[in-house]
Amino acid sequence: MLTRLSGFLYRRGRPVLYVSVVGVAIAGAFGFGVSKHLSPYGATDPATQSVQAMNRFQAASGRQIDPGIVALVSAGDVRTAAARQRVAQVERALGAAPDVQSVASYYDRHDPAMVSRDGRSTYVLAYFRPLSDKRVSDDAKRIEDEFAGQRDVKLGGVAIANAQVNAQVSHDLAHGELLAFPFIFLLSLLFFRSLVAALLPPLLGGLAIVATFFALRIVSSFVDLSVYALNLVTGMGLGLAIDYSLFMVSRYREEAASAGFELAALTRTLQTAGRTILFSSVTIAAAIASLAIFPQRFLYSMGIAGAMVALLAAGLALVVLPALLSVLGPRVNALAPRRLARAALRDARPDEHGWWYRLASFVMRRPARTAVLSAALMIALGIPFAHIKFISADATVLPPSASAYQVNAALRNDFPPNRTSPLELVVGVPASSPQLTTLAQRVAELPNVSAVAPPQLAGSGGALLAVAPTTPPLSGATQRLVHDVRALRVPFYLGV
């Protein structure tokens, strides 16, 4: 197969490149905006008790369980009429959004925890209807634009944080690519010692990223994908494309040094380096595609994106790159300083001297010892990973200039802890039930409970009980509190 492919690419190199240029133009036109079609992080498992409880509450109440937007209003002393009027304006603006189901403020709930310790700030909560994360994130972005320029109001909350994380990911990817490509080119120039050959690895890396962005754009029309897949695409796309182009270009120059820049050199290159690339890409794609079996959006998105970028990078290395090499011929060594050209010519010929030859000879003479030492080194490098701790992405991953980060910091430092990110207990009895009062008292007596808010209605036969822990939401102590609440025996439905 690879032999026939080499013959076709050698004879039809230019038409293949023309088609590739058109394909890249189409992929770029539709693929570069892919981040706008992707959803936020997505670390929840639909089978967990927490998600099932959330779905139960949303079906009964017609709104999301968490406030999507927390509008921090700094209007002076909250006891004044001016502050009350300003908060009412913010409430009306948030409530006018078509997908916001309800809003709440200090003046509605009369909850002193919604007032800062200095009494000069408060916040308004906006609850969205039960919509997809993508829809909520888009709506939050529109609301954020409406409040732009209002210095006394800062927007935070889950929906705003997700919208800002999406924007930050797109910005960081573009910034990272601008830094990576010149560095890759310089490294390629060091290895290949030719300007033309040095351009091929970053070129193939860029093509792999563009092609995968286009593929993700298509897949996102049918599957809900996480924006975090883009980070994987950029890293793997550059890494694999550069590796594959190094294999191909180095082997082609070696074969051409002995057989000339003819069909035989291209055929031999595909039979050796091409075969390695083919099996490598299939192995990598199969391994990373295993993530697609997980229900969490960010995991299965990485599985889909990783498999696609591995296969597309290999496809470009096996089709577009050989076509380009067949057209370039000896010009692949062009634009090289004379000294570098002589070094490149030496590198292209078999060498039984030098550091790499001595290393290969050492490994071949002592394979068992080398394998043991290499395995020990890899294990030693991996030991720190055994202590890694993962947390969900939230506003704290944003830069301090982001409003969601600032609101999160203000809520943490200036207000009673965890009132906008409490443990939420969905119960199957009405809010007025004595059984719920008893449950609230039992929960309040548990360790690490700061406060239990008054119950909220959840349809005609259910209620929501918000429990504020004394420790951060993702801490070990808060996780133990979740287990303690779930261990309570009650004669009605209780989901945390």
Backbone hydrogen bonds, N-H to C=O, Kabsch-Sander energy under -0.5 kcal/mol:
donor,donor_aa,acceptor,acceptor_aa,energy
5,L,1,M,-2.4
6,S,2,L,-2.2
7,G,3,T,-1.9
8,F,4,R,-2.3
9,L,5,L,-2.6
10,Y,6,S,-2.2
11,R,7,G,-1.9
12,R,8,F,-2.7
16,V,12,R,-1.9
17,L,13,G,-1.9
18,Y,14,R,-2.4
19,V,15,P,-2.5
20,S,16,V,-2.1
21,V,17,L,-2.4
22,V,18,Y,-2.0
23,G,19,V,-2.5
24,V,20,S,-2.7
25,A,21,V,-2.2
26,I,22,V,-2.2
27,A,23,G,-2.7
28,G,24,V,-2.9
29,A,25,A,-2.1
30,F,26,I,-1.8
31,G,27,A,-2.6
32,F,28,G,-1.7
34,V,31,G,-1.8
36,K,33,G,-1.3
37,H,34,V,-1.9
38,L,35,S,-1.1
39,S,225,L,-3.4
48,T,45,D,-2.2
52,Q,48,T,-2.1
53,A,49,Q,-2.7
54,M,50,S,-2.2
55,N,51,V,-2.6
56,R,52,Q,-2.0
57,F,53,A,-2.4
58,Q,54,M,-2.7
59,A,55,N,-2.3
60,A,56,R,-1.6
61,S,57,F,-2.7
62,G,58,Q,-2.3
64,Q,128,F,-3.1
68,G,126,A,-1.4
69,I,126,A,-1.7
70,V,156,G,-2.2
71,A,69,I,-0.5
71,A,124,V,-2.8
72,L,70,V,-0.8
72,L,154,K,-3.1
73,V,71,A,-0.6
73,V,122,T,-3.0
74,S,72,L,-0.6
74,S,152,D,-2.8
75,A,73,V,-0.8
76,G,120,R,-1.1
78,V,119,G,-2.3
80,T,77,D,-1.9
84,R,80,T,-1.8
85,Q,81,A,-2.5
86,R,82,A,-2.3
87,V,83,A,-2.5
88,A,84,R,-2.0
89,Q,85,Q,-1.9
90,V,86,R,-2.0
91,E,87,V,-2.5
92,R,88,A,-2.3
93,A,89,Q,-2.3
94,L,90,V,-2.5
95,G,91,E,-2.9
96,A,92,R,-1.3
97,A,94,L,-1.3
100,V,97,A,-1.5
101,Q,99,D,-0.6
101,Q,127,Y,-2.5
102,S,127,Y,-1.5
104,A,125,L,-2.2
108,D,105,S,-0.9
109,R,105,S,-2.4
110,H,106,Y,-2.8
114,M,111,D,-2.3
115,V,112,P,-1.6
116,S,121,S,-2.6
117,R,414,D,-2.3
119,G,116,S,-1.5
122,T,73,V,-2.1
123,Y,114,M,-0.8
124,V,71,A,-2.2
125,L,104,A,-3.2
126,A,69,I,-2.4
127,Y,102,S,-3.1
129,R,99,D,-2.2
131,L,129,R,-1.7
136,V,132,S,-2.4
137,S,133,D,-2.5
138,D,134,K,-2.3
139,D,135,R,-2.4
140,A,136,V,-2.6
141,K,137,S,-1.8
142,R,138,D,-1.8
143,I,139,D,-2.3
144,E,140,A,-2.5
145,D,141,K,-2.0
146,E,142,R,-1.7
147,F,143,I,-1.5
148,A,145,D,-0.9
150,Q,147,F,-2.0
151,R,149,G,-1.2
153,V,150,Q,-1.7
154,K,72,L,-2.2
156,G,70,V,-2.2
158,V,67,P,-0.8
159,A,68,G,-1.8
160,I,68,G,-1.0
161,A,157,G,-2.6
162,N,158,V,-2.6
163,A,159,A,-2.2
164,Q,160,I,-2.5
165,V,161,A,-2.6
166,N,162,N,-2.4
167,A,163,A,-1.9
168,Q,164,Q,-2.4
169,V,165,V,-2.7
170,S,166,N,-1.9
171,H,167,A,-2.2
172,D,168,Q,-3.0
173,L,169,V,-2.4
174,A,170,S,-2.0
175,H,171,H,-2.5
176,G,172,D,-3.0
177,E,173,L,-2.4
178,L,174,A,-2.0
179,L,175,H,-1.6
180,A,176,G,-2.6
181,F,177,E,-2.4
183,F,179,L,-1.1
184,I,180,A,-2.8
185,F,181,F,-2.4
186,L,182,P,-2.2
187,L,183,F,-2.2
188,S,184,I,-2.6
189,L,185,F,-2.5
190,L,186,L,-1.9
191,F,187,L,-2.0
192,F,188,S,-3.4
193,R,189,L,-2.0
195,L,335,L,-1.5
196,V,334,A,-1.4
197,A,332,V,-0.8
198,A,194,S,-2.5
199,L,195,L,-1.1
199,L,196,V,-0.7
200,L,196,V,-0.6
200,L,197,A,-0.9
203,L,199,L,-1.8
204,L,200,L,-2.7
205,G,201,P,-2.5
206,G,202,P,-2.4
207,L,203,L,-2.2
208,A,204,L,-2.4
209,I,205,G,-2.0
210,V,206,G,-2.5
211,A,207,L,-2.7
212,T,208,A,-2.1
213,F,209,I,-2.5
214,F,210,V,-2.1
215,A,211,A,-2.1
216,L,212,T,-2.8
217,R,213,F,-2.1
218,I,214,F,-1.7
219,V,215,A,-2.5
220,S,216,L,-2.7
221,S,218,I,-1.3
222,F,219,V,-2.0
223,V,219,V,-2.5
225,L,223,V,-0.8
226,S,297,R,-0.5
227,V,39,S,-2.6
229,A,226,S,-1.6
230,L,227,V,-1.6
231,N,228,Y,-0.5
232,L,228,Y,-1.0
233,V,229,A,-2.2
234,T,230,L,-2.4
235,G,231,N,-2.2
236,M,232,L,-2.9
237,G,233,V,-2.6
238,L,234,T,-2.1
239,G,235,G,-2.3
240,L,236,M,-3.0
241,A,237,G,-1.8
242,I,238,L,-2.2
243,D,239,G,-2.3
244,Y,240,L,-3.1
245,S,241,A,-2.3
246,L,242,I,-2.3
247,F,243,D,-2.3
248,M,244,Y,-2.5
249,V,245,S,-2.9
250,S,246,L,-2.0
251,R,247,F,-2.1
252,Y,248,M,-2.7
253,R,249,V,-2.4
254,E,250,S,-2.0
255,E,251,R,-2.8
256,A,252,Y,-2.7
257,A,253,R,-1.6
258,S,254,E,-0.7
258,S,255,E,-0.8
259,A,255,E,-3.0
260,G,256,A,-1.8
262,E,260,G,-2.0
265,A,262,E,-0.5
266,L,262,E,-1.6
267,T,263,L,-3.0
268,R,264,A,-2.5
269,T,265,A,-1.9
270,L,266,L,-2.2
271,Q,267,T,-2.3
272,T,268,R,-1.4
273,A,269,T,-1.0
274,G,269,T,-2.0
275,R,270,L,-0.7
276,T,272,T,-2.0
277,I,273,A,-2.4
278,L,274,G,-2.4
279,F,275,R,-2.2
280,S,276,T,-2.4
281,S,277,I,-2.7
282,V,278,L,-1.9
283,T,279,F,-2.1
284,I,280,S,-2.6
285,A,281,S,-2.8
286,A,282,V,-2.4
287,A,283,T,-2.2
288,I,284,I,-2.6
289,A,285,A,-2.0
290,S,286,A,-0.5
290,S,287,A,-0.9
291,L,288,I,-1.7
292,A,289,A,-1.9
293,I,290,S,-1.4
294,F,291,L,-1.6
298,F,42,G,-2.5
300,Y,296,Q,-2.4
301,S,297,R,-2.1
302,M,298,F,-1.2
303,G,299,L,-2.0
304,I,300,Y,-2.2
305,A,301,S,-2.8
306,G,302,M,-2.8
307,A,303,G,-1.9
308,M,304,I,-2.1
309,V,305,A,-2.6
310,A,306,G,-2.0
311,L,307,A,-2.0
312,L,308,M,-2.8
313,A,309,V,-2.3
314,A,310,A,-1.7
315,G,311,L,-2.5
316,L,312,L,-2.5
317,A,313,A,-2.1
318,L,314,A,-2.0
319,V,315,G,-1.3
321,L,316,L,-2.5
323,A,319,V,-1.7
324,L,320,V,-2.4
325,L,321,L,-2.5
326,S,322,P,-2.5
327,V,323,A,-1.6
328,L,324,L,-2.6
329,G,325,L,-2.9
331,R,328,L,-2.1
332,V,329,G,-1.7
333,N,330,P,-1.8
334,A,331,R,-1.9
341,A,337,P,-2.9
342,R,338,R,-2.1
343,A,339,R,-1.8
344,A,340,L,-2.6
345,L,341,A,-2.1
346,R,342,R,-1.9
347,D,343,A,-2.3
348,A,344,A,-1.6
349,R,346,R,-1.1
358,R,354,G,-2.0
359,L,355,W,-2.4
360,A,356,W,-2.5
361,S,357,Y,-2.3
362,F,358,R,-2.3
363,V,359,L,-2.3
364,M,360,A,-2.3
365,R,361,S,-1.9
366,R,362,F,-1.6
370,T,366,R,-2.2
371,A,367,P,-2.4
372,V,368,A,-2.3
373,L,369,R,-2.4
374,S,370,T,-2.6
375,A,371,A,-2.5
376,A,372,V,-2.4
377,L,373,L,-2.2
378,M,374,S,-2.4
379,I,375,A,-2.4
380,A,376,A,-2.4
381,L,377,L,-2.3
382,G,378,M,-1.5
383,I,379,I,-0.9
383,I,380,A,-0.6
385,F,382,G,-0.8
386,A,382,G,-0.6
386,A,383,I,-1.7
387,H,384,P,-1.5
388,I,385,F,-1.6
397,V,394,D,-1.7
398,L,395,A,-1.6
402,A,399,P,-2.1
406,Q,402,A,-2.0
407,V,403,S,-2.8
408,N,404,A,-2.1
409,A,405,Y,-2.3
410,A,406,Q,-2.3
411,L,407,V,-2.7
412,R,408,N,-1.8
413,N,409,A,-2.2
414,D,410,A,-3.0
415,F,410,A,-0.5
415,F,411,L,-0.6
419,R,416,P,-0.8
423,L,467,V,-3.3
425,L,423,L,-0.6
425,L,465,L,-3.1
426,V,424,E,-0.7
426,V,495,G,-3.0
427,V,425,L,-0.6
427,V,463,A,-2.4
428,G,493,Y,-2.1
431,A,462,G,-0.5
433,S,430,P,-1.6
436,L,433,S,-0.6
437,T,433,S,-1.4
438,T,434,P,-2.3
439,L,435,Q,-2.2
440,A,436,L,-2.6
441,Q,437,T,-1.9
442,R,438,T,-2.2
443,V,439,L,-2.6
444,A,440,A,-2.2
445,E,441,Q,-1.0
446,L,443,V,-1.6
449,V,446,L,-1.0
450,S,448,N,-0.6
450,S,468,A,-3.1
451,A,468,A,-1.5
453,A,466,A,-2.7
456,Q,464,L,-2.6
458,A,459,G,-0.6
458,A,462,G,-2.0
463,A,427,V,-1.7
464,L,456,Q,-2.6
465,L,425,L,-2.6
466,A,464,L,-0.5
467,V,423,L,-3.2
467,V,465,L,-0.5
468,A,451,A,-2.8
468,A,466,A,-0.5
470,T,448,N,-1.7
475,S,472,P,-1.7
479,Q,475,S,-1.9
480,R,476,G,-2.0
481,L,477,A,-1.7
482,V,478,T,-1.9
483,H,479,Q,-1.8
484,D,480,R,-2.3
485,V,481,L,-2.5
486,R,482,V,-2.4
487,A,483,H,-1.3
488,L,485,V,-1.4
490,V,488,L,-0.6
495,G,426,V,-2.6
